[in-house]
Amino acid sequence: MIDDKDIIDGDFREVPDSGEKNADEGDAADKGQNEITPDEVNGDVKNSSVSAGTWKTREEDTDDEEKRHSGHYCMMCHRPESSTGKQIELPGGMYICTDCMQKGFEAIQNPGMNEMLSKLPPNIGMIDLSGLGFGMPARDHKKKEKQKTPRKKLTMQDVPRPHIIKAKLDEYVIGQEHAKKVMSVAVYNHYKRILQTPEQMKDGTEIEKSNMLMIGPTGSGKTYLVQTLAKLLDVPLAITDATSLTEAGYIGDDIESVVSKLLAAADNDVDRAEHGIIFIDEIDKIAKKKNTSQRDVSGEAVQQGLLKLLEGSEVEVPVGATSKNAMVPLETVNTKNILFICGGAFPDLEDVIRERLNRTSSMGFQADLKDRYEEDPDILQKVTNEDLRAFGMIPEFLGRLPIIFSLESLTEDMLVKILREPRNAILKQYEKLLALDGVKLVFDDGALHSIAKKALDKDTGARALRAIIEDFMLDIMYEIPKDDNISEVVVTKEYVEHTGGPKIILRGQEQSGSPIPS
């Protein structure tokens, strides 16, 4: 037997043909190491797997040959890629088959997940999940896709006549007769313009857009009018505030974000969005700033940016975002057929109108008195483009809003009608709430006028009605459900003014003036 010698400078030790093993080789075999022998091909050593002066085992030769044909091995089940399909690469040069990956995910939902997770490598959370689609079974609990109901294409038969539009608005909005008539005609003409047939357009006459500017005190129903109008026509509506708009490149919403909101309201349907309505509220907040030395990024700059939208142009808007810098796809929307309605309270515009009206001489027999317009509640009805320019609106912006009208200030009688007459009036809502408990709610006329007077004192229009009613209805809504014998509650003027209690009518008898405990 030849003694073992270390491989030095490319020499290798000779193994006898007798196949005898010494003690060291026996120990190595016991430890799972393979016997080092050359491949015997016709007794020749030239076809052995000896290469570069190093012996290789038979198993290593087999593994190398298998790797050349099968690719990578799964780190968990040790199967080659040829039998598992495409495997997922993990950081560190490791691979895992999709079957083992699926079993791992399923084990996470089982009580023994900790045992399973302990067997996974520490960097399993860094897996690239983009390859999980190979060989993985479909999930049973798929998320249901939102079913989009096909919408009928808008035609002129779907657009009501002006008198029908106004009649529908009367059901929800009290007063404002002039405003409702103007909006009904403008909307009808707008949709006649965009729904013309090719035969009707042959004469070459082009109808301009009917964009509107709505002026009215707070709480007079500007937003409610637009919401009711869009619901009646079944067209997409986007309501946005001009307060968040800034010039491009500054912090805030881009000007095109108003179109992006309309696209979202139309379920990202560009054709439907191009027949929609955009209501820009608080338009008075983008008036030119006076006596400022800084750049007016949220005033005149926004008005200039809105010019192309109001007149009609193709703009690229982000889908699902308000900024073009967001990593979202862009859609091209043509605003030529979009109806723009701008609204604002225009505080202190009354002073500008009075100053213009009092500009004439206050001396002489036919001169106007200075205090003639001081207490005029409908002073906004006399507004002109000159007044709006003095307020801070640029002439180019006003020129793209050809229809300008004002809403009336609310009176006490109008507020009483708002409480009881609209289809979804506030009193009807409370009556239904108590009717669900089997109790009838009644308001006498004195209580309604008392509520209207309090609302006028707050000077916030119809918005004040809800706050006032919530105040005195709290005890009723809390105490009435305690007693099943109560059949009717009458809210009186004394109870609204906190000088008495409501009338409580029990089932089968009547008790007058019983106060609700506070």
Beta strands, then each sheet from edge to edge (+ up, - down):
strand 1: 88-90
strand 2: 94-96
strand 3: 212-215
strand 4: 237-241
strand 5: 277-281
strand 6: 314-318
strand 7: 330-334
strand 8: 339-344
strand 9: 403-406
strand 10: 440-443
strand 11: 486-491
strand 12: 503-506
strand 13: 509-511
sheet 1: 1+ 2-
sheet 2: 4+ 5+ 8+ 3+ 9+
sheet 3: 6+ 7-
sheet 4: 10+ 11+ 12- 13+
end
